[in-house]
Amino acid sequence: MKPNQKNNPSIHHRRSIRLKAYDYSQVGAYFVTICTHEKECRFGDVVSGEMVLNELGKIAWNQWECLSERFPNIVMNEFVVMPNHMHGIIIINERDNTIPMVGAGFTPVQNGVSQYQSGVPLAGTPTVGDIVGAYKSLVFKECLALYKNQDRYLGRLWQRNYFERIIRNEKAHQKIVNYILTNPLKWEEDKYYHD
């Protein structure tokens, strides 16, 4: 949309990619993918099947690892930062970070590594969108500061939205973990691949 063009709902269709009426703050495990603006490779390169992070990639990596300090009832499970996107698993626990009782479709995994759909919404708990929004903002601010120190122009870093999938069971969790861990090995087959 051009800067002085008004939003016209009959022309500009914005559909949410979230499930309607689903509470994304409830206890559970979520797989997210966050892409850079126009899928530009900003975070490094894949070399011989391994991701080699540049300065921006290291910021993206470190900020993901630190999110559980900002949101005490979440666990950041497996993740990978790729040249133009990142994949990660977010686990929302009970507010006191304990594993809820088994029931209502809930299946704990050993050592509290993952939980699936207890169906328990928690008042005051951040949603997956809140967590992703905070992550994108923190990464952008740190990258912007780095670029300003180097007298460089950063421009837009992130694509506007993100993709998420609710992880409903251990089989799905293991499949996603495997996908994340092998993502650099399969970079040239990846739908986000840019030569």
DOMARDO-15471 format. One line per 3 residues: number of its first residue (from 1); their letters; for each residue z negated, x, y of N, C-alpha, C. Coordinates in steps of 0.1 Angstrom, whole numbers, plus 2048, in hexadecimal, padded with zeros to 3 digits. Example, Ala and Ser with C-alpha at 12.3 -4.5 7.8 and 13.67 -1.06 7.14 Angstrom:
2
1> as> 7B2,884,7C7,7B2,87B,7D3,7B2,884,7DF  7B9,880,7EA,7B9,889,7F5,7B1,881,800 .
***
This chain:
195
1> mkp> 800,809,7F4,800,800,800,800,809,80C  808,806,816,808,80D,822,7FC,80B,82A  7F7,815,833,7EB,814,83A,7E9,807,842 .
4> nqk> 7F3,802,849,7F2,7F6,851,7F7,7E9,84A  7F9,7EA,83D,7FE,7DE,836,7F1,7D7,830  7F0,7CA,833,7E5,7C2,82E,7E6,7C0,81F .
7> nnp> 7DA,7BE,818,7DA,7BB,80A,7DE,7AD,808  7E8,7AB,800,7ED,79E,7FD,7EC,79C,7EE  7E2,793,7EA,7E0,791,7DC,7EC,78D,7D4 .
10> sih> 7F6,786,7DA,801,781,7D2,80B,78D,7D0  80A,798,7D7,812,7A3,7D6,80B,7AF,7CF  7FF,7B2,7D4,7F7,7BD,7CF,7ED,7B8,7C4 .
13> hrr> 7F1,7BA,7B8,7E9,7B6,7AC,7E0,7C1,7A7  7D3,7BF,7A8,7CA,7C9,7A4,7C2,7C3,798  7C4,7C8,78C,7BD,7C2,781,7B2,7CC,77D .
16> sir> 7A6,7C7,77A,79C,7CF,775,79F,7D2,766  79C,7DE,762,79E,7E2,754,791,7E1,74C  786,7DC,752,77A,7DA,74C,77A,7CC,744 .
19> lka> 771,7CB,73A,770,7BE,733,768,7B5,73C  76E,7A9,73D,767,79F,746,75A,79B,740  750,799,748,742,794,744,73B,79E,73B .
22> ydy> 740,7AB,73A,738,7B5,733,72F,7BD,73C  723,7BF,738,719,7C6,740,71A,7D5,73C  721,7DD,745,722,7EB,742,716,7F3,746 .
25> sqv> 70A,7ED,747,6FE,7F4,749,6F5,7F3,73C  6FA,7EB,732,6F2,7E9,727,6F2,7F5,71E  6E7,7F6,716,6E6,801,70D,6F2,802,704 .
28> gay> 6F8,80E,702,704,810,6FA,70A,81D,6FD  715,81F,6F6,71D,82B,6F7,72B,828,6FC  730,830,705,73C,82D,70C,745,83A,70D .
31> fvt> 752,839,70A,75B,844,70B,763,842,718  763,84C,720,76A,84B,72D,774,856,72F  77F,853,736,789,85D,739,78B,85B,748 .
34> ict> 78B,867,74F,78C,867,75E,798,871,761  7A2,86C,768,7AD,874,76B,7AE,879,779  7B4,885,77B,7B6,88A,789,7C1,881,790 .
37> hek> 7C1,882,79D,7CB,87B,7A5,7D9,87F,7A0  7E2,875,79D,7EF,877,798,7F0,881,78C  7E5,882,785,7E4,88A,779,7E8,899,77B .
40> ecr> 7E4,89D,787,7E7,8AB,78B,7DD,8B4,784  7E2,8BF,77E,7DA,8C9,777,7D1,8D1,781  7C4,8CD,782,7BC,8D3,78C,7B0,8DB,786 .
43> fgd> 7AE,8DA,779,7A1,8DF,774,7A3,8EC,76B  7AF,8F1,76A,7B2,8FD,762,7BE,8FB,758  7BE,903,74E,7C9,902,745,7C5,903,736 .
46> vvs> 7CD,8FE,72D,7CA,8FF,71F,7D2,90C,71A  7CB,915,715,7D1,922,710,7CD,923,701  7D7,924,6F9,7D5,925,6EA,7CB,91B,6E5 .
49> gem> 7CD,90F,6E9,7C5,904,6E4,7B6,903,6E9  7B3,90B,6F4,7A6,90B,6FA,7A7,908,709  79E,900,70E,79F,8FD,71C,798,908,724 .
52> vln> 79F,90E,72D,79A,918,736,798,912,744  78C,910,748,789,909,754,78A,912,760  790,90D,76B,790,915,778,784,911,780 .
55> elg> 783,914,78C,777,911,794,774,902,795  77F,8FA,797,77D,8EB,798,779,8E6,78A  77F,8EB,77F,77B,8E7,772,76D,8EA,76F .
58> kia> 768,8F5,773,75A,8F8,771,751,8EF,778  755,8EB,784,74D,8E1,78C,74D,8D4,784  759,8CF,77F,75A,8C3,778,751,8C3,76B .
61> wnq> 751,8CE,764,749,8D0,758,73A,8D0,75C  736,8D7,766,727,8D8,769,722,8CB,76E  72A,8C4,776,725,8B7,77B,723,8AD,770 .
64> wec> 72C,8AD,766,72B,8A4,75B,71E,8A7,753  71B,8B4,751,70F,8B7,74A,702,8B3,752  703,8B3,75F,6F7,8B0,767,6F5,8A1,769 .
67> lse> 6FE,899,765,6FC,88A,768,6F0,884,762  6EB,889,756,6DF,883,750,6D3,887,758  6D3,891,761,6C8,893,76A,6C8,889,775 .
70> rfp> 6D3,885,779,6D5,87B,784,6D1,86D,77F  6D5,86A,772,6D2,85D,76C,6CA,85F,75F  6BD,85F,760,6B4,863,755,6B6,85C,748 .
73> niv> 6BB,84F,748,6BC,848,73C,6CA,849,736  6D2,853,73A,6DF,854,733,6DF,862,72D  6E8,863,722,6EA,86F,71B,6F9,872,71D .
76> mne> 6FD,87E,720,70B,881,721,70E,888,713  715,881,70B,719,886,6FE,725,88F,6FF  72D,890,6F5,738,899,6F5,741,897,701 .
79> fvv> 747,8A1,706,751,8A0,711,75A,8AC,711  765,8AA,718,76E,8B6,71A,775,8B4,728  776,8BF,72F,77E,8BF,73C,78C,8C5,738 .
82> mpn> 796,8BE,73B,7A4,8C2,738,7AB,8C5,746  7B7,8CA,746,7BD,8CE,752,7BE,8C3,75D  7C0,8B7,758,7C2,8AC,762,7BA,89F,75F .
85> hmh> 7B0,8A0,756,7A8,895,753,79B,89A,74B  792,891,749,786,894,741,783,888,739  77E,88B,72D,779,881,724,76A,883,721 .
88> gii> 763,879,720,755,87A,71D,74F,86E,717  744,86F,711,73C,864,70B,72F,863,713  72D,857,718,720,854,71F,718,84B,716 .
91> iin> 70B,84E,714,702,846,70D,6F8,841,716  6F6,834,717,6EC,82E,720,6E1,82A,716  6D5,82F,719,6C9,82D,711,6C0,823,718 .
94> erd> 6B5,81F,711,6AA,818,718,6A6,820,724  6A0,819,72D,69C,820,73A,693,82C,737  68A,82B,72D,681,836,72A,687,840,721 .
97> nti> 694,83F,71E,69C,848,716,698,847,707  692,83D,703,68F,83B,6F5,69A,833,6EE  69A,835,6E1,6A4,82D,6D9,69F,81F,6D7 .
100> pmv> 6A7,815,6DB,6A2,807,6D9,6A1,804,6CA  69A,7F9,6C7,698,7F4,6BA,6A6,7F0,6B4  6A7,7F3,6A7,6B4,7EF,6A0,6B5,7DF,6A0 .
103> gag> 6C0,7DA,6A3,6C2,7CC,6A4,6CD,7C9,6AD  6D2,7BC,6AD,6DD,7B8,6B6,6E9,7C1,6B6  6ED,7C5,6AA,6F8,7CE,6A9,6F6,7DC,6AD .
106> ftp> 6E9,7E0,6AE,6E6,7EE,6B2,6E4,7F7,6A6  6EA,802,6A7,6E9,80C,69C,6E6,81A,6A2  6DA,81F,6A1,6D7,82C,6A6,6DD,837,69D .
109> vqn> 6DF,843,6A3,6E4,84E,69C,6D9,858,69D  6D8,861,693,6CD,86A,692,6CB,872,69F  6BE,875,6A2,6BA,87C,6AE,6BF,876,6BB .
112> gvs> 6C1,869,6BB,6C5,862,6C7,6D2,866,6CD  6DB,86C,6C5,6E8,871,6CA,6F0,865,6D0  6EF,85A,6C9,6F8,84F,6CE,6F2,842,6CA .
115> qyq> 6F5,838,6D2,6F0,82A,6CF,6FC,821,6D2  6FD,816,6CB,708,80D,6CC,703,7FF,6CF  707,7F9,6DA,706,7EB,6DE,6F9,7E4,6D9 .
118> sgv> 6EF,7E7,6E0,6E3,7DF,6DE,6E4,7D1,6E4  6ED,7D0,6EE,6EE,7C4,6F5,6E3,7C2,6FF  6DC,7CC,703,6D0,7CB,70C,6D4,7D0,71A .
121> pla> 6D6,7C6,723,6D9,7CB,731,6CC,7CF,737  6CC,7DA,73F,6C0,7DF,745,6C1,7DE,754  6B8,7D6,75A,6B8,7D5,769,6B6,7E2,76F .
124> gtp> 6BE,7E5,779,6BD,7F2,780,6C3,7FE,77A  6C9,7FB,76E,6D0,806,767,6DE,808,76D  6E2,814,76E,6F0,816,774,6FA,811,769 .
127> tvg> 705,80C,76F,711,809,766,719,815,763  722,814,759,72B,81F,756,733,823,763  737,818,76B,73E,81A,777,736,822,781 .
130> div> 729,81F,782,720,827,78B,720,835,787  71F,838,77A,71D,846,775,72A,84D,778  736,847,775,743,84D,777,745,84F,786 .
133> gay> 741,846,78E,743,847,79D,73B,852,7A2  72E,854,79E,726,85F,7A2,72C,86C,79E  731,86D,792,737,879,78D,743,87D,795 .
136> ksl> 74C,874,798,758,877,79F,754,87B,7AD  74B,875,7B3,746,878,7C1,740,886,7C1  737,889,7B8,731,897,7B7,73B,8A2,7B5 .
139> vfk> 744,8A0,7AC,74F,8AA,7AA,757,8AC,7B6  75B,8A1,7BC,764,8A2,7C8,75C,8A9,7D3  750,8A6,7D6,748,8AC,7E1,747,8BB,7DE .
142> ecl> 744,8BF,7D2,743,8CD,7CF,750,8D5,7D0  75B,8CF,7CB,768,8D5,7CC,76C,8D6,7DB  76A,8CB,7E2,76D,8CB,7F1,766,8D7,7F8 .
145> aly> 759,8D8,7F5,752,8E3,7FB,758,8F1,7F8  75B,8F3,7EB,762,8FF,7E7,76F,901,7EE  777,8F7,7EF,784,8F9,7F6,782,8FB,805 .
148> knq> 778,8F5,80C,776,8F7,81A,771,906,81C  769,90B,813,764,919,814,770,922,813  77B,91E,80C,786,927,80B,792,923,814 .
151> dry> 78F,91B,81E,799,916,828,7A5,910,821  7A3,908,816,7AD,902,80F,7AC,8F2,810  7B7,8EB,80D,7B7,8DD,80E,7B6,8D7,800 .
154> lgr> 7AC,8CF,7FD,7AB,8CA,7EF,7B3,8BD,7ED  7B4,8B4,7F6,7BB,8A8,7F4,7B4,89E,7EA  7BA,894,7E5,7B4,88B,7DC,7B2,892,7CE .
157> lwq> 7A7,890,7C8,7A4,897,7BC,7A5,88D,7B0  7A0,881,7B1,79F,878,7A6,7A9,86C,7A8  7AD,867,79C,7B4,85A,79B,7AA,84F,79F .
160> rny> 7AE,844,7A4,7A5,83A,7A9,79C,834,79F  7A0,832,793,798,82B,789,794,835,77E  790,82F,773,78D,837,767,78F,82E,75B .
163> fer> 790,833,74F,792,82B,743,785,82C,73B  781,821,734,775,821,72C,777,819,720  770,81D,715,770,816,709,762,815,704 .
166> iir> 75E,809,700,750,807,6FA,751,80C,6EC  747,815,6E9,746,81B,6DB,73D,811,6D3  743,80B,6C9,73C,800,6C2,735,804,6B5 .
169> nek> 738,810,6AF,732,814,6A3,734,823,6A1  72D,828,696,72D,836,694,73B,83C,690  743,834,689,750,838,685,759,83A,692 .
172> ahq> 758,831,69B,75F,832,6A8,75A,83E,6B0  74D,840,6B0,747,84B,6B7,74C,859,6B1  74C,85A,6A4,751,867,69E,760,869,6A1 .
175> kiv> 768,85F,6A1,776,860,6A4,778,865,6B2  770,85F,6BB,772,863,6C9,76C,872,6CB  761,875,6C5,75C,883,6C6,767,88D,6C1 .
178> nyi> 76D,88A,6B6,778,892,6B1,783,893,6BA  787,888,6C0,792,888,6CA,78E,891,6D6  782,890,6DB,77E,898,6E6,77E,8A7,6E3 .
181> ltn> 778,8AB,6D7,777,8B9,6D3,785,8BF,6D0  78F,8B7,6CC,79C,8BD,6C9,7A6,8BB,6D4  7A2,8B5,6DF,7AB,8B2,6EA,7B2,8BF,6EF .
184> plk> 7AC,8CA,6F1,7B3,8D6,6F5,7BD,8DB,6EB  7BA,8D9,6DE,7C3,8DE,6D4,7D0,8D5,6D4  7CF,8C9,6D8,7DA,8C0,6D8,7E0,8BD,6E6 .
187> wee> 7DD,8C6,6EF,7E1,8C4,6FD,7F0,8C0,6FF  7F9,8C7,6F8,807,8C5,6FA,80C,8B7,6F4  803,8B1,6EC,806,8A4,6E7,7FF,899,6EF .
190> dky> 7F7,89D,6F8,7EE,894,700,7F7,88B,70A  7F3,87F,70C,7FB,876,715,7F9,87B,723  7EF,883,726,7ED,888,734,7F3,896,736 .
193> yhd> 7FA,89B,72C,7FF,8A8,72C,80A,8AA,737  808,8B5,73F,812,8B9,749,815,8C8,746  822,8CB,745,826,8D9,743,823,8E2,74F .
***
